[in-house]
Amino acid sequence: MPGEARHIRPRGDVVAVWGCGAVGQMAARAAILLGAERVISIDRIPERLAMTERYVGAETLNYTTTDIAAELRERTGGRGPDVCIEAVGMEAHSHGPMYLYEQVKQQLRLQTDRPTAVRQAIHACRKGGTVFVLGVFAGMVDKFPLGAVLNKGLTLHAAQQHGQRYIPMLLDRMAKGELTTAHLATHTMPLDQAAKGYDMFKEKTDGRVRAVFTGPGRTG
């Protein structure tokens, strides 16, 4: 739960979260629990957007039908969110020409990851705000807007989840009913179908968020 880190000060803030997968949903819920005034989650998958509204309680935006930068400015009085959380990672999708450009660069091994959501978060964040990178990245990226980070005076944080530090707190919040995670396990599959399950996860088909794998031949 990234919100428990000492660097986050979400109370009264507007928080924007890129990604409505499991990590994005939990990041949005963390911001709500820690007192954010508004939390706005961004994705393109209708099932994930609906899940975020229902189980997390965040506002949602579909970036394929909405100008995200303009809408975030509109909802924040023109300044942008106080905190922007990137929870997408190295396979970020977009619908503009930059997406095709970055796909080509990946295929030519000129870069390993697509930082589309990171760039959007940096450009959207208000001056003096904070950007958190929670999505998984493996290596090098191109066109990272370092100038915007500097000129806007942004604070940039990135981390994996620190299990030993946060799991006891997370279990306690789950026991209190503040965090719900059962809805994230959208599919139960036998272990011998793991390859199919991961392919469905990658392609985001059939409303998949997370799969629970059981022993071969078992589905429950």
Backbone as JSON, one array per atom type, in Angstrom:
{
  "sequence": "MPGEARHIRPRGDVVAVWGCGAVGQMAARAAILLGAERVISIDRIPERLAMTERYVGAETLNYTTTDIAAELRERTGGRGPDVCIEAVGMEAHSHGPMYLYEQVKQQLRLQTDRPTAVRQAIHACRKGGTVFVLGVFAGMVDKFPLGAVLNKGLTLHAAQQHGQRYIPMLLDRMAKGELTTAHLATHTMPLDQAAKGYDMFKEKTDGRVRAVFTGPGRTG",
  "N": [[0.84, -1.19, 0.0], [1.1, 1.85, -1.14], [0.46, 4.31, -0.04], [1.15, 4.42, 2.68], [3.76, 5.11, 2.87], [6.29, 7.36, 3.96], [6.68, 9.49, 2.3], [4.35, 10.26, 1.02], [1.73, 12.6, 1.05], [-1.25, 12.67, 1.09], [-3.58, 13.8, 2.22], [-6.33, 15.74, 1.69], [-5.52, 16.2, -0.88], [-5.69, 16.1, -4.52], [-5.59, 13.19, -6.31], [-4.31, 11.46, -9.04], [-4.48, 8.43, -10.8], [-2.84, 6.36, -12.99], [-3.93, 3.6, -14.61], [-5.97, 0.81, -14.0], [-5.63, -1.76, -13.12], [-4.8, -4.39, -10.78], [-2.74, -3.28, -9.15], [-3.06, -0.52, -9.64], [-5.69, -0.14, -8.7], [-5.4, -0.72, -5.96], [-3.59, 1.26, -5.26], [-5.14, 3.54, -5.67], [-7.14, 3.08, -3.77], [-5.59, 3.19, -1.47], [-4.89, 5.91, -1.45], [-7.4, 7.05, -1.0], [-8.01, 6.03, 1.57], [-6.09, 7.32, 3.03], [-6.91, 9.9, 3.04], [-7.21, 11.5, 0.73], [-8.67, 14.14, -1.13], [-9.91, 13.9, -3.63], [-9.88, 11.16, -5.88], [-8.8, 10.08, -8.95], [-9.03, 7.74, -11.4], [-7.48, 6.25, -14.25], [-7.96, 4.58, -17.29], [-8.56, 2.22, -20.0], [-10.08, -0.02, -20.27], [-13.3, -1.17, -20.09], [-14.4, -2.96, -18.12], [-12.54, -2.85, -16.05], [-12.58, -0.16, -15.35], [-15.21, 0.03, -14.39], [-15.04, -1.75, -12.24], [-13.23, -0.38, -10.6], [-14.69, 1.89, -9.89], [-16.78, 0.65, -8.46], [-15.63, -1.0, -6.39], [-13.45, 0.39, -5.34], [-14.1, 3.08, -5.2], [-13.27, 5.31, -6.54], [-13.21, 8.13, -8.84], [-13.46, 7.8, -12.41], [-11.77, 7.79, -15.59], [-11.85, 7.32, -19.08], [-9.31, 6.99, -21.25], [-9.44, 6.73, -23.99], [-11.63, 8.04, -24.87], [-11.58, 10.51, -23.77], [-9.9, 13.59, -23.34], [-7.32, 13.42, -21.44], [-5.39, 15.1, -20.17], [-6.58, 17.67, -20.42], [-9.0, 17.22, -19.07], [-8.15, 16.61, -16.46], [-7.01, 19.05, -15.74], [-9.32, 20.59, -15.79], [-10.74, 19.5, -13.66], [-9.22, 20.21, -11.52], [-9.06, 22.9, -11.14], [-7.36, 24.02, -13.02], [-4.69, 23.59, -12.33], [-3.67, 20.99, -12.11], [-3.3, 17.57, -10.87], [-2.33, 16.98, -7.44], [-0.87, 14.77, -6.71], [0.43, 12.26, -8.76], [0.1, 8.99, -9.85], [1.73, 6.41, -11.4], [0.72, 3.39, -12.55], [1.02, 1.45, -14.48], [3.23, 0.57, -16.21], [5.79, -1.15, -18.15], [4.57, -1.94, -20.54], [2.83, -0.04, -21.5], [-0.13, 1.27, -23.02], [-1.33, 3.3, -25.7], [-3.21, 5.53, -27.84], [-2.19, 7.09, -29.82], [0.16, 8.39, -32.35], [2.66, 8.2, -31.13], [2.62, 5.81, -29.77], [2.86, 3.81, -31.75], [5.37, 4.5, -32.69], [6.94, 3.91, -30.43], [6.52, 1.17, -30.2], [7.84, 0.25, -32.48], [10.45, 1.0, -31.82], [10.89, -0.68, -29.66], [10.8, -3.2, -30.92], [13.03, -3.02, -32.51], [14.94, -3.11, -30.63], [15.83, -0.75, -29.53], [14.86, 0.49, -27.35], [13.61, -0.73, -24.22], [11.21, -0.49, -22.79], [7.89, 1.01, -22.6], [7.22, 4.21, -21.84], [4.78, 5.6, -21.71], [2.6, 6.21, -19.92], [4.02, 7.23, -17.76], [5.12, 9.58, -18.8], [2.75, 11.03, -19.28], [1.8, 11.31, -16.66], [3.79, 12.91, -15.49], [3.63, 15.28, -17.05], [1.02, 16.02, -16.44], [0.96, 16.52, -13.72], [0.75, 18.89, -11.05], [2.68, 21.94, -10.52], [5.35, 21.56, -8.31], [4.34, 19.2, -7.38], [3.95, 15.6, -6.77], [5.18, 12.64, -8.23], [4.61, 9.23, -8.53], [6.07, 6.2, -9.47], [4.9, 3.17, -9.95], [4.44, 1.09, -11.65], [5.82, -1.78, -13.4], [9.05, -1.7, -14.68], [11.68, -2.58, -16.92], [14.09, -1.8, -18.09], [15.63, 0.41, -20.29], [14.32, 3.59, -21.35], [12.96, 5.89, -23.75], [12.74, 9.4, -24.55], [12.13, 10.56, -22.03], [10.66, 12.92, -19.95], [12.6, 14.75, -18.53], [13.2, 17.43, -18.3], [10.71, 18.59, -17.73], [10.24, 17.53, -15.19], [12.24, 18.84, -13.75], [11.73, 21.64, -14.27], [9.15, 21.99, -13.29], [9.48, 21.44, -10.69], [9.09, 18.9, -9.55], [8.64, 16.07, -7.37], [9.96, 12.89, -7.57], [9.24, 9.54, -7.15], [9.92, 6.04, -6.92], [9.24, 2.55, -6.63], [9.25, -0.93, -5.7], [6.88, -3.07, -4.01], [7.31, -3.11, -0.55], [7.48, -5.8, 1.14], [7.97, -6.91, 3.84], [7.73, -4.67, 5.4], [5.16, -3.6, 4.92], [3.13, -5.58, 4.71], [2.01, -6.59, 7.24], [0.5, -4.3, 8.07], [-1.23, -4.09, 5.88], [-2.7, -6.49, 6.03], [-4.0, -6.01, 8.42], [-5.66, -3.84, 7.76], [-7.23, -5.1, 5.86], [-8.54, -6.94, 7.47], [-10.13, -5.21, 8.91], [-11.9, -4.48, 7.0], [-11.33, -2.36, 5.38], [-9.82, -2.62, 3.1], [-10.51, -4.41, 0.2], [-9.97, -7.32, -1.64], [-10.85, -9.56, -2.97], [-12.32, -9.3, -5.31], [-10.45, -8.89, -7.25], [-9.41, -11.3, -8.08], [-10.27, -12.59, -10.75], [-10.46, -14.89, -12.27], [-10.34, -18.42, -11.96], [-8.17, -21.04, -12.51], [-6.85, -24.23, -13.62], [-3.48, -25.29, -12.95], [-2.17, -26.32, -15.17], [-3.11, -24.8, -17.23], [-1.79, -22.45, -17.18], [-0.22, -21.01, -19.06], [-2.12, -20.2, -20.94], [-3.68, -18.64, -19.24], [-1.91, -16.53, -18.56], [-1.55, -15.43, -21.06], [-4.12, -14.47, -21.58], [-4.2, -12.57, -19.57], [-2.2, -10.8, -20.44], [-3.3, -9.89, -22.85], [-5.6, -8.82, -21.91], [-8.2, -9.96, -21.99], [-11.62, -11.16, -21.69], [-12.31, -9.82, -19.37], [-10.23, -10.1, -17.55], [-8.31, -9.68, -14.61], [-6.73, -10.72, -12.43], [-5.5, -14.06, -12.11], [-6.19, -17.07, -10.36], [-4.34, -19.87, -9.81], [-4.8, -23.32, -9.6], [-4.16, -26.76, -8.6], [-3.32, -29.17, -11.21], [-6.07, -29.91, -13.26], [-7.95, -29.08, -11.4], [-10.45, -26.71, -10.55], [-11.37, -25.28, -8.47]],
  "CA": [[0.0, 0.0, 0.0], [2.08, 2.93, -1.24], [0.07, 5.48, 0.73], [1.71, 4.45, 4.01], [5.13, 5.6, 2.83], [6.4, 8.68, 4.59], [6.79, 10.52, 1.27], [3.04, 10.65, 0.51], [0.93, 13.47, 1.91], [-2.44, 12.82, 0.24], [-4.74, 14.36, 2.88], [-6.8, 16.94, 1.04], [-4.98, 16.31, -2.24], [-6.28, 15.42, -5.67], [-4.66, 12.15, -6.74], [-4.64, 10.79, -10.3], [-3.82, 7.14, -10.91], [-2.86, 5.76, -14.33], [-4.02, 2.15, -14.55], [-7.02, 0.25, -13.14], [-5.36, -3.14, -12.77], [-4.77, -4.63, -9.34], [-1.86, -2.3, -8.5], [-3.7, 0.78, -9.71], [-6.85, -0.09, -7.8], [-4.94, -0.64, -4.57], [-3.0, 2.58, -5.06], [-6.26, 4.49, -5.55], [-7.78, 2.85, -2.48], [-4.67, 3.71, -0.46], [-5.02, 7.37, -1.41], [-8.68, 7.36, -0.36], [-7.91, 5.74, 3.0], [-5.19, 8.29, 3.65], [-7.54, 11.21, 3.13], [-7.22, 12.32, -0.49], [-9.95, 14.8, -1.37], [-10.46, 13.26, -4.83], [-9.0, 10.21, -6.56], [-9.25, 9.91, -10.33], [-8.31, 6.62, -12.01], [-7.47, 6.36, -15.71], [-7.74, 3.31, -17.98], [-9.37, 2.12, -21.21], [-10.83, -1.27, -20.23], [-14.55, -0.86, -19.39], [-14.59, -3.78, -16.93], [-11.65, -2.37, -14.99], [-13.1, 1.13, -14.91], [-16.4, -0.24, -13.57], [-14.57, -2.37, -11.0], [-12.62, 0.66, -9.78], [-15.77, 2.7, -9.32], [-17.59, -0.12, -7.53], [-14.92, -1.54, -5.23], [-12.47, 1.34, -4.81], [-14.77, 4.34, -4.9], [-12.61, 6.42, -7.22], [-13.72, 8.6, -10.11], [-12.73, 7.15, -13.48], [-11.71, 8.4, -16.91], [-11.42, 6.45, -20.17], [-8.44, 7.86, -22.04], [-9.73, 6.63, -25.41], [-12.76, 8.92, -25.18], [-11.42, 11.75, -23.01], [-8.6, 14.26, -23.32], [-6.99, 13.28, -20.02], [-4.72, 16.3, -19.67], [-7.55, 18.75, -20.3], [-9.99, 16.88, -18.05], [-7.53, 16.75, -15.15], [-6.91, 20.48, -15.45], [-10.66, 21.06, -15.5], [-11.18, 19.01, -12.34], [-8.33, 20.7, -10.47], [-8.96, 24.35, -11.21], [-6.32, 24.44, -13.95], [-3.31, 23.4, -11.9], [-3.25, 19.6, -12.23], [-3.35, 16.81, -9.61], [-1.22, 17.15, -6.5], [-0.11, 13.52, -6.75], [0.15, 11.42, -9.92], [0.63, 7.65, -9.63], [1.8, 5.58, -12.6], [0.59, 1.98, -12.16], [0.85, 0.74, -15.75], [4.47, -0.15, -16.43], [6.6, -1.17, -19.36], [3.78, -2.24, -21.73], [1.76, 0.96, -21.55], [-0.84, 1.41, -24.29], [-1.92, 4.59, -26.02], [-3.86, 5.46, -29.14], [-1.62, 8.1, -30.7], [1.3, 7.96, -33.16], [3.79, 7.88, -30.28], [2.53, 4.39, -29.41], [3.45, 3.05, -32.86], [6.79, 4.83, -32.67], [7.61, 3.19, -29.35], [6.49, -0.24, -30.53], [8.93, 0.02, -33.43], [11.72, 1.09, -31.1], [11.05, -1.92, -28.89], [11.09, -4.31, -31.82], [14.4, -2.83, -32.99], [15.78, -3.18, -29.43], [16.37, 0.58, -29.23], [14.43, 0.72, -25.98], [12.97, -1.94, -23.7], [9.92, -0.22, -22.17], [7.09, 2.12, -23.13], [6.92, 5.06, -20.69], [3.67, 6.49, -22.08], [1.86, 6.69, -18.75], [4.93, 8.04, -16.95], [5.17, 10.92, -19.4], [1.48, 11.71, -19.03], [1.73, 11.67, -15.25], [4.7, 14.05, -15.25], [3.09, 16.49, -17.66], [-0.25, 16.39, -15.82], [1.11, 16.86, -12.3], [0.88, 20.32, -10.79], [4.01, 22.39, -10.12], [5.64, 21.22, -6.92], [3.64, 17.97, -7.02], [4.7, 14.36, -6.59], [4.88, 11.57, -9.17], [5.05, 7.92, -8.09], [6.13, 5.19, -10.51], [4.69, 1.86, -9.34], [4.41, 0.07, -12.7], [7.07, -2.52, -13.55], [9.91, -1.37, -15.82], [12.79, -3.53, -16.97], [15.37, -1.29, -18.58], [15.81, 1.76, -20.8], [13.21, 4.24, -22.03], [13.32, 7.05, -24.55], [11.88, 10.58, -24.43], [11.71, 10.8, -20.66], [10.59, 14.39, -19.83], [13.35, 15.2, -17.37], [13.07, 18.88, -18.2], [9.46, 18.92, -17.03], [10.44, 17.21, -13.77], [13.06, 19.93, -13.19], [11.12, 22.96, -14.36], [7.95, 22.02, -12.47], [9.86, 21.18, -9.3], [8.39, 17.69, -9.12], [9.33, 15.04, -6.61], [9.73, 11.63, -8.26], [9.53, 8.34, -6.35], [9.63, 4.76, -7.57], [9.56, 1.45, -5.72], [8.46, -2.13, -5.61], [6.22, -3.16, -2.72], [8.21, -3.58, 0.5], [6.62, -6.75, 1.83], [8.15, -7.05, 5.28], [7.31, -3.45, 6.08], [3.77, -3.2, 4.72], [2.12, -6.64, 4.75], [1.22, -6.6, 8.49], [-0.47, -3.21, 8.02], [-2.24, -4.4, 4.88], [-3.58, -7.52, 6.58], [-4.83, -5.38, 9.44], [-6.69, -3.06, 7.08], [-8.16, -6.05, 5.25], [-9.37, -7.49, 8.55], [-11.08, -4.17, 9.28], [-12.79, -4.23, 5.89], [-10.95, -1.14, 4.66], [-9.3, -3.06, 1.81], [-11.09, -5.65, -0.32], [-9.16, -7.8, -2.76], [-11.42, -10.77, -3.58], [-12.81, -9.01, -6.66], [-9.34, -8.86, -8.19], [-9.21, -12.66, -8.58], [-11.39, -12.7, -11.67], [-10.49, -16.2, -12.91], [-9.69, -19.56, -11.33], [-7.78, -21.96, -13.58], [-5.86, -25.24, -13.23], [-2.1, -24.88, -13.21], [-1.72, -26.7, -16.52], [-3.57, -23.78, -18.16], [-1.12, -21.2, -16.81], [0.2, -20.27, -20.26], [-3.34, -19.56, -21.46], [-4.07, -17.6, -18.31], [-1.03, -15.37, -18.69], [-1.83, -14.81, -22.35], [-5.35, -13.7, -21.38], [-3.84, -11.41, -18.76], [-1.45, -9.86, -21.28], [-4.19, -9.31, -23.85], [-6.73, -8.22, -21.19], [-9.43, -10.51, -22.54], [-12.58, -11.77, -20.79], [-12.36, -9.1, -18.1], [-9.23, -10.64, -16.63], [-7.42, -8.84, -13.82], [-5.78, -11.66, -11.85], [-5.92, -15.46, -12.12], [-5.75, -17.95, -9.28], [-4.04, -21.17, -10.38], [-4.9, -24.45, -8.7], [-3.47, -27.94, -9.09], [-3.82, -29.63, -12.52], [-7.38, -30.53, -13.3], [-8.86, -28.53, -10.41], [-10.92, -25.35, -10.84], [-11.93, -24.72, -7.26]],
  "C": [[0.88, 1.24, 0.0], [1.74, 4.13, -0.38], [0.65, 5.55, 2.11], [3.15, 4.96, 4.03], [5.19, 7.03, 3.33], [6.41, 9.8, 3.57], [5.42, 11.04, 0.82], [2.32, 11.51, 1.53], [-0.41, 13.71, 1.21], [-3.61, 13.54, 0.9], [-5.12, 15.7, 2.25], [-6.34, 17.1, -0.4], [-5.91, 15.71, -3.28], [-5.22, 14.46, -6.21], [-5.17, 11.54, -8.04], [-3.82, 9.52, -10.41], [-3.96, 6.62, -12.34], [-2.85, 4.25, -14.17], [-5.07, 1.68, -13.55], [-6.85, -1.26, -13.0], [-5.3, -3.26, -11.25], [-3.92, -3.59, -8.61], [-2.5, -0.91, -8.51], [-4.88, 0.91, -8.78], [-6.43, 0.02, -6.35], [-4.27, 0.69, -4.27], [-4.08, 3.63, -4.87], [-6.94, 4.33, -4.2], [-6.91, 3.36, -1.34], [-4.81, 5.22, -0.32], [-6.31, 7.78, -0.72], [-8.59, 7.16, 1.15], [-7.05, 6.75, 3.73], [-5.69, 9.72, 3.54], [-7.49, 12.08, 1.9], [-8.62, 12.91, -0.7], [-10.66, 14.18, -2.57], [-9.42, 12.3, -5.38], [-9.61, 9.91, -7.92], [-8.4, 8.83, -10.98], [-8.53, 6.61, -13.52], [-7.14, 5.01, -16.33], [-8.55, 3.35, -19.26], [-10.27, 0.89, -21.22], [-12.12, -1.05, -19.44], [-14.76, -1.66, -18.11], [-13.74, -3.27, -15.77], [-12.11, -1.0, -14.46], [-14.31, 0.93, -14.0], [-16.01, -0.84, -12.23], [-13.98, -1.33, -10.05], [-13.67, 1.55, -9.14], [-16.49, 1.94, -8.22], [-16.85, -0.48, -6.25], [-13.94, -0.57, -4.58], [-13.12, 2.65, -4.41], [-14.11, 5.55, -5.53], [-13.42, 6.88, -8.43], [-12.9, 7.94, -11.22], [-12.81, 7.95, -14.78], [-11.22, 7.37, -17.91], [-10.6, 7.3, -21.14], [-8.67, 7.74, -23.55], [-10.87, 7.56, -25.83], [-12.64, 10.29, -24.53], [-10.01, 12.29, -23.2], [-8.18, 14.34, -21.86], [-6.35, 14.55, -19.46], [-5.7, 17.44, -19.45], [-8.55, 18.47, -19.19], [-9.4, 17.01, -16.64], [-7.35, 18.21, -14.78], [-8.28, 21.04, -15.07], [-11.09, 20.69, -14.09], [-10.31, 19.52, -11.2], [-8.13, 22.22, -10.55], [-7.81, 24.84, -12.06], [-4.9, 24.12, -13.54], [-2.8, 21.98, -12.07], [-3.31, 18.9, -10.88], [-2.13, 17.08, -8.73], [-0.29, 15.94, -6.53], [-0.53, 12.73, -7.98], [0.86, 10.08, -9.73], [0.57, 6.87, -10.93], [1.79, 4.12, -12.17], [0.34, 1.12, -13.4], [2.08, -0.09, -16.08], [4.95, -0.18, -17.86], [5.81, -1.45, -20.64], [2.6, -1.28, -21.87], [1.19, 1.09, -22.96], [-1.25, 2.87, -24.47], [-2.52, 4.5, -27.41], [-3.34, 6.51, -30.11], [-0.43, 7.57, -31.49], [2.53, 7.61, -32.33], [3.8, 6.4, -29.89], [3.17, 3.53, -30.5], [4.96, 3.28, -32.91], [7.53, 4.01, -31.62], [7.57, 1.68, -29.57], [7.63, -0.6, -31.49], [10.28, 0.05, -32.72], [11.97, -0.15, -30.25], [11.45, -3.08, -29.78], [12.52, -4.23, -32.37], [15.41, -2.85, -31.85], [16.48, -1.84, -29.14], [15.9, 1.08, -27.88], [13.69, -0.53, -25.52], [11.54, -1.7, -23.25], [9.21, 0.94, -22.84], [6.65, 3.01, -21.96], [5.76, 6.02, -20.92], [2.98, 7.08, -20.86], [2.73, 7.54, -17.84], [4.99, 9.46, -17.49], [3.89, 11.7, -19.11], [1.38, 12.17, -17.58], [2.6, 12.89, -14.94], [4.13, 15.33, -15.83], [1.8, 16.95, -16.99], [-0.09, 16.93, -14.42], [1.32, 18.37, -12.11], [2.33, 20.67, -10.44], [4.21, 22.12, -8.63], [4.98, 19.94, -6.46], [4.57, 16.77, -6.94], [4.23, 13.31, -7.6], [5.46, 10.27, -8.61], [5.0, 6.95, -9.27], [6.06, 3.83, -9.84], [4.65, 0.74, -10.38], [5.79, -0.55, -12.88], [7.79, -2.08, -14.83], [11.17, -2.22, -15.75], [14.12, -2.9, -17.35], [15.29, 0.16, -19.02], [14.54, 2.27, -21.47], [13.73, 5.47, -22.76], [12.32, 8.18, -24.27], [11.29, 10.72, -23.02], [11.76, 12.3, -20.39], [11.29, 14.92, -18.58], [13.26, 16.71, -17.19], [11.81, 19.31, -17.47], [9.56, 18.62, -15.55], [11.19, 18.35, -13.09], [12.29, 21.24, -13.14], [9.85, 23.09, -13.52], [8.24, 21.75, -11.0], [9.18, 19.94, -8.74], [9.28, 16.81, -8.25], [8.95, 13.69, -7.23], [10.15, 10.48, -7.36], [9.19, 7.11, -7.17], [10.02, 3.64, -6.63], [8.73, 0.23, -6.06], [7.8, -2.13, -4.23], [7.17, -3.77, -1.69], [7.42, -4.5, 1.44], [6.75, -6.79, 3.33], [7.64, -5.82, 6.03], [5.8, -3.26, 6.04], [2.74, -4.31, 4.89], [1.37, -6.71, 6.07], [0.15, -5.5, 8.51], [-1.58, -3.51, 7.03], [-3.22, -5.45, 5.39], [-4.51, -6.94, 7.65], [-5.96, -4.57, 8.81], [-7.7, -3.96, 6.39], [-9.09, -6.63, 6.31], [-10.43, -6.49, 9.0], [-12.08, -3.87, 8.17], [-12.47, -2.98, 5.11], [-10.4, -1.45, 3.27], [-10.0, -4.36, 1.42], [-10.31, -6.05, -1.56], [-9.78, -8.98, -3.5], [-11.85, -10.52, -5.02], [-11.71, -9.01, -7.7], [-9.05, -10.23, -8.8], [-10.37, -13.01, -9.5], [-11.53, -14.09, -12.29], [-9.76, -17.23, -12.05], [-9.43, -20.61, -12.4], [-6.83, -23.02, -13.04], [-4.46, -24.82, -13.67], [-1.64, -25.23, -14.62], [-2.27, -25.77, -17.6], [-2.91, -22.42, -17.9], [-0.73, -20.37, -18.02], [-0.99, -19.53, -20.87], [-3.76, -18.41, -20.55], [-3.22, -16.35, -18.42], [-1.23, -14.66, -20.02], [-3.1, -13.95, -22.26], [-5.08, -12.45, -20.57], [-3.13, -10.35, -19.6], [-2.37, -9.14, -22.25], [-5.43, -8.67, -23.24], [-8.07, -8.67, -21.77], [-10.32, -11.06, -21.43], [-12.6, -11.11, -19.42], [-11.32, -9.52, -17.09], [-8.45, -9.55, -15.93], [-6.33, -9.7, -13.2], [-6.38, -13.07, -11.92], [-5.4, -16.16, -10.89], [-5.55, -19.33, -9.88], [-4.09, -22.24, -9.31], [-4.13, -25.62, -9.28], [-4.06, -28.4, -10.41], [-5.16, -30.33, -12.4], [-8.38, -29.99, -12.3], [-9.23, -27.1, -10.8], [-11.52, -24.71, -9.61], [-11.16, -25.13, -6.04]]
}
